[in-house]
Amino acid sequence: MQRSTHRPALLIILFGIVLAANCLFIYLEIEMARQITKALLMPVLIGLVISSSWFSEKRFLFVVLLFSWLGDLLLLGKGQVFFLSGLSCFLLAHLTYIFIFNKLKPLRYLSTKKFIYTAVTPLTIAAVVLNIVWGNLHELKYPVLAYMIVITIMYIAAGNAYDYIEKKNILLLAGAKLFLASDAILAINLFYQKTIIFDVAVMITYGLAQLLLVIGLRSATKNNSESIVYTPG
């Protein structure tokens, strides 16, 4: 019983170690070690989800991390086919996140005021990034645009699930912010100016985003047999 209680904490520590090692290998340009540590990140988080006590969105979170892991592996490959395949996997991961957040608090209850407040950040970042990289995207323009639209909706759904008054589900919003930052840096790094510092920044923000979203969803729905559904009023 005690080992089971401590296992999630140990897996979080292990995730931090693997993420730190991955960033170090990126900086040192040790390619094989970089690829191995990147490929290990999502399996550690999958282990965290599996080892956790039951929470209502557990099976859907497993799907998210599985898509993310496939995306990580595919993006290790070179060429447009691998890039589009990896992008598709992450698009499916974000769609699943949207589904989960919508179960926590349906988007149909999102007020106009909160929508404007929540949407400003992702729409601004998306507009700036697309303006920077658009001329270099060529045939990838519309796949990247579609992806940016989906991650923007994911961010808005996370913001909708966050209670600005009671500060509930703040980790979901923080994770969405980091995911958005990671993808923005990645786009600039791939299609505008590639640097090792950007490579490291992408992995730090991506790794922390996934970790915060996993922990946030565990705490948001932990020990509930049913999803937390928002009722207006």
Secondary structure as the mmCIF struct_conf table of DSSP 4:
data_model
#
loop_
_struct_conf.conf_type_id
_struct_conf.id
_struct_conf.beg_label_comp_id
_struct_conf.beg_label_asym_id
_struct_conf.beg_label_seq_id
_struct_conf.end_label_comp_id
_struct_conf.end_label_asym_id
_struct_conf.end_label_seq_id
HELX_RH_AL_P HELX_RH_AL_P1 GLN A 2 LEU A 28
TURN_TY1_P TURN_TY1_P1 GLU A 29 GLU A 29
HELX_RH_AL_P HELX_RH_AL_P2 GLU A 31 SER A 51
BEND BEND1 SER A 52 SER A 52
HELX_LH_PP_P HELX_LH_PP_P1 SER A 53 TRP A 54
STRN STRN1 PHE A 55 PHE A 55
TURN_TY1_P TURN_TY1_P2 SER A 56 GLU A 57
HELX_RH_AL_P HELX_RH_AL_P3 LYS A 58 LEU A 75
TURN_TY1_P TURN_TY1_P3 LEU A 76 LEU A 76
BEND BEND2 GLY A 77 GLY A 77
BEND BEND3 GLY A 79 GLY A 79
HELX_RH_AL_P HELX_RH_AL_P4 GLN A 80 LEU A 104
BEND BEND4 LYS A 105 LYS A 105
HELX_RH_3T_P HELX_RH_3T_P1 LEU A 107 TYR A 109
HELX_RH_AL_P HELX_RH_AL_P5 THR A 112 LEU A 137
HELX_RH_3T_P HELX_RH_3T_P2 HIS A 138 LEU A 140
HELX_RH_AL_P HELX_RH_AL_P6 LYS A 141 ALA A 161
BEND BEND5 TYR A 162 TYR A 162
STRN STRN2 ASP A 163 ASP A 163
TURN_TY1_P TURN_TY1_P4 TYR A 164 LYS A 167
STRN STRN3 LYS A 168 LYS A 168
TURN_TY1_P TURN_TY1_P5 ASN A 169 ASN A 169
HELX_RH_AL_P HELX_RH_AL_P7 ILE A 170 PHE A 191
TURN_TY1_P TURN_TY1_P6 TYR A 192 TYR A 192
HELX_RH_AL_P HELX_RH_AL_P8 ILE A 196 THR A 221
STRN STRN4 LYS A 222 LYS A 222
TURN_TY1_P TURN_TY1_P7 ASN A 223 ASN A 223
BEND BEND6 SER A 225 GLU A 226
#
